[in-house]
Amino acid sequence: MQDLIMVPEKFRVVLILFYFNELQESEIAKILRVPTGTVKSRLNRGREWLREKGDVIREY
């Protein structure tokens, strides 16, 4: 059985806080102690990662 590919942690945390906890980007930035621009960048890169790896994830 193939290993399940997981979203890198720095993207996963931001995606979870944004989509599941429904926090705003500014709230996430305060929690993680990073600039809001970093949160936006990680959201975009996390979404991109999911799109690229989506075919692998859907197989499960």
N, C-alpha and C positions, 0 to 999 in steps of 0.2 A: 504494500500500500504506500502510495506517495505521501510525503509529509505535507501537511496543510500549510500553504504559504500564508504568513501573517503580515498584516500591515505593520511597518516599522513603528515602534513605540511613539516617537515624537509626532507622527501623524495620527496614530490611533487615538492617543489621548485627546487631541484637539477635536477630532471627528466625533468621538463619544460625547465630549462636553457640549459640542455644538448641536448635534442631531438628537441625542438621547436625553441630555439634561436641559436642552433648549436654552443654553446660555448664549449671550451676545458675545461678539468678538472681544469687546472691551472687558467684559467680566472674565473671560478665559485668560486674557492677558494679565489681569491682576492676580488670578489664582496661580498661574505659571510663572509670574514675575518676568515676563518678556514683553517687548513692545507689541502693540496691536498689529503692526505690519508683519511681525513674525507669525502671529496667529493666522492672519490672512494667507500668508505664503504657505504655511503648513496645511491649511485647509485645502488650498488649491493643489498642492503637491500630493496630498492624501487622496483627493478625488481622482487625480490623474493616475496615481498608483493603482487605485481600485479599477479604473477603466482598463488599464493595461493588463492587469492580472485577473480581470473579471472572468475570462474564459476558463481559467484554471479553477477559480473558486466555484463557479457554477457547476462544475463536474461533480461536486460533492453534494 
